[in-house]
Amino acid sequence: MIFDTGYAPAPESTSVVDLRASYGLFIDGGFVTGKETFPTINPATEETLAEVALAGAGEVDAAVAAARTAYENVWGPMPGAERAKYLYRIARIIQERSRELAVLETLDNGKPIRETRDVDLPLVAAHFFHYAGWADKLEYAGYGTTPVGVAGQVIPWNFPLLMLAWKIAPALACGNTVVLKPAETTPLTALAFAEICQQAELPAGVVNIVTGAGETGRLLVEHPGVDKVAFTGSTEVGRQIAHALAGTSKRLSLELGGKGANIVFDDAPLDQAVEGVVNAIFFNQGHVCCAGSRLLVQESVAEELLAKLRARMETLVVGDPLDKNTDVGAVNSAAQLARIRELVASGVEEGAEPWSPPCALPERGFWFAPTVFTCVAASHRVAREEIFGPVLSVLTFRTPEEAVEKANNTPYGLSAGIWTEKGSRILAVAEKLRAGVVWANTFNQFDPASPFGGFKESGYGREGGRHGLEAYLAQG
Amino acid sequence: MTDAVAVTSTRELRGVLHGLPGVDEVGAKARAARLGTRSIKNDTKAAAIDLAISMVDLTTLEGADTPGKVRALCVKAVRTAPGAPTVGAVCVYPDLVKVAVEALAGSGVGIASVATAFPAGRAPLEVKLADTRRAVADGATEIDMVIDRGAFLTGDYGRVFDEITAVKEACGEAHLKVILETGELATYDNVRRASWLAMLAGADFIKTSTGKIQPAATPPVVLVMLQAVRDFQAEHGRVVGVKPAGGIRTTKDALKLLVQVNEVAGPRWLDPRLFRIGASSLLNDLLMQREKLATGVYSGPDYFTLD
């Protein structure tokens, strides 16, 4: 059979990316070298891509000072319509360089080129376009027009450039300046974005990028010159930040972990529900805070749905993220792979049954086969803790009440999905779900006009849309 | 072999067909579009092009068709290109079946004839059956019938079912392809129900369209039909083929279809006995791409005969 050995390799060319041996910190409109450096690697091959400067206290000070000066002298006083021009320009340059940025993101992150090309980059550009549109219309948004000041922003490694866009676009639209720290495993697209700021002739100091690990992030969020902190990442670190900021006048928004429930009722469009389940948990290797990592399926269709799901999983292409046919790429880091393995081992030990399609994983790099756990009890760790990997836990339910109860029985509250052909049930169930985002007959859909954020331990504050302006305006 | 299942009344059929899971339009379109982004290169592409050639139902269904045109088409069907397979079948109107039979003798290429008052299907049942019997008697090995869309859309499933079983009987040994004319069915739910109805009534193949109505074989329609044959096989054990027809003109379209077959129905359907593509101009594009892949250069459309 012609596709027996899969599709012939169809790798995206890396020639569009001009990787440098080392990258500096972007402070006050220019790149400066740091005292120390750290390597960033390609998680699909474990090869070092570049050395990146590590920002210490001195560099963070300089970045915050540059942001302060730019805020007071240039960006804060600038009319919104003028700020918008810069944001539109940035959005257009992102579109022009989208292939390069998509390849770079795939190299540094390990996610498939299909996703960086078709999801990440279009959303990044759309986010800048969206907030560019708001810059001169803030008086109609309802949160005042006064910026907060200097924003310290710390973002995760799962959607490096997209999270940067979610943070920087609204901050700049509202007249704030920013110091942003990308994750230590995925700094490269943020540094490419710094070049784009130069290309767009954004005034010096409006955007500053400092690279480093947790310590750099701590220096940034605790810096007295920062007025507003925005963090996306783990609930554990979010808690530390909230603790550190308690008693200060700094504003804080947190977008943290999740253990999203994807609820499939017996009258669901089953084939599309299977797609939705796959998209909910295997999109981006499951490195998604709003992943649908718990599948709650009505018992009368459980067997049929799981049979379809397994058949569908057998068609997932796992491997080289640069191959245009790859569906599931590399896990972002050795540390994350170890965490996934540890949680999966706990699932097996506690009595849940794992299943994975047969798939040959590359020898080098960090890989984990898509996995489904059945026979899962609500008390199992795989049903309670965020795995942040391509691992799905399946539970069944009998009544809609039971589905809601199980879905809400988690400290998190970021996302949920409902699958049913009955519109009234969608509304009734959505109303009872304690989740910031509820998708109906779809999952993991994002749009810059739609607010995103969590309940409970999934954080507070909203990003995206009009609501996303609130965090960056003084009367918000 | 009795292919019909023991549900025949409209009421019973309604219970079965309306008990099928619904199709979410947005999701189905998104899935079909996603499958369309698969990148088929090199060896896979070469093999896929040859497979696609062997699946073509080389078709001419024009009022102006002549015996000469059908003969020319038959020559092309057998001698596609050096080293390339023959096509799956030649598809003609009933009155030209004899011409095709003569021209294709001993070639192994199937002779498909549309029947049952194609394309509208607006004729009394006796006429449709006579149409079918005559085509089979003249040597057609495959019959492409149209369903009564009016009866289907008014919910008279029993009537559609009975008509298909009657035509199936009239086919004898000839394979029956049932054309759903999805462009007139309005919803994907209906496409799924019509697919099941045809399969329950004994169809050997379910076919999207006559080619006379737009839209025809759109990717989401083919997706839903491939899901239907997969699910029908899982439930009833019988393997039914799928034939998209109408608007499939390029190699890229054909490769996207093969990807769908592979990932939705499964590799078992990657077989001309279970998947056909109804087309006229597609073959030349496949041959042109085949040569491009083998030689590295495009020779241009003038080097491929218009038959």
Interface residues (C-beta under 8 A of the other chain):
Chain A: M1 I2 F3 D4 Y7 A8 P9 A10 R114 D118 D267 A268 P269 L270 D271 Q272 E275 G276 A307 A311 T315 K324 N325 E421 N441 T442
Chain B: P21 G22 V23 D24 V26 G27 A28 A30 R31 T37 R38 S39 I40 K41 N42 D43 T44 K45 A47 A48 L51 Q227 A234 L258 N262 E263 G266 P267 L270
